[in-house]
Amino acid sequence: MDKWGFQGADLDWEYPASDVRGGRPEDTANLVSLVKEMRAAFGSKYGLSSILAPDYWYLRGMDPKAMVSITLALEIFAPPQECTSRGHSPLGTPKKA
């Protein structure tokens, strides 16, 4: 972290425990364990944040209550309605000269 000048880390485990995304039920507790281990390693020197799923279907695989006192921030992950992943968005499309 010091070598590259990082101030902390932001965890982006979007779908723990979601079987349709390759998760397992125990991933809910695994995410909390990961956050706890990272906080212990970082101490107060580095920040630590994590995303939260924006909908109930995926949020139920997370335990924000267990993570809120460990992280600096919990952020709601809300991408555009899959438009960029399917190529239907002008975002990032180069303009023609």
Residue, then its C-alpha position, 0 to 999 in steps of 0.5 A: m500500500d505504501k509503495w504505490g501510495f494507496q490510501g485504502a481498499d474498496l471491496d467489490w464482492e458484488y454477489p456473495a452467496s448468489d448461486v446464479r453468480g457462482g456464490r455459496p451460502e457461506d460466502t455471507a460469513n466469508l465476506v464479513s471475515l475478509v473485512k475483519e481480517m483486512r481491518a486488522a491488517f490495515g489498522s487505522k492507517y488505511g481506509l476500507s470500504s465495501i459495496l452493497a447490492p442495490d436490490y433485495w435479491y443480492l443484498r440478502g447474501m450480505d451482512p451490512k450490519a456486521m460490516v458497518s462498524i468495521t468499514l469506513a463506508l458501505e456504498i450502494f452499487a447501482p450500475p445502469q440497467e445493464c446497458t453498458s454491459r450489452g453495448h447499448s449505451p453511448l457511454g465510452t463510445p468514441k466520437k467520430a471526427 
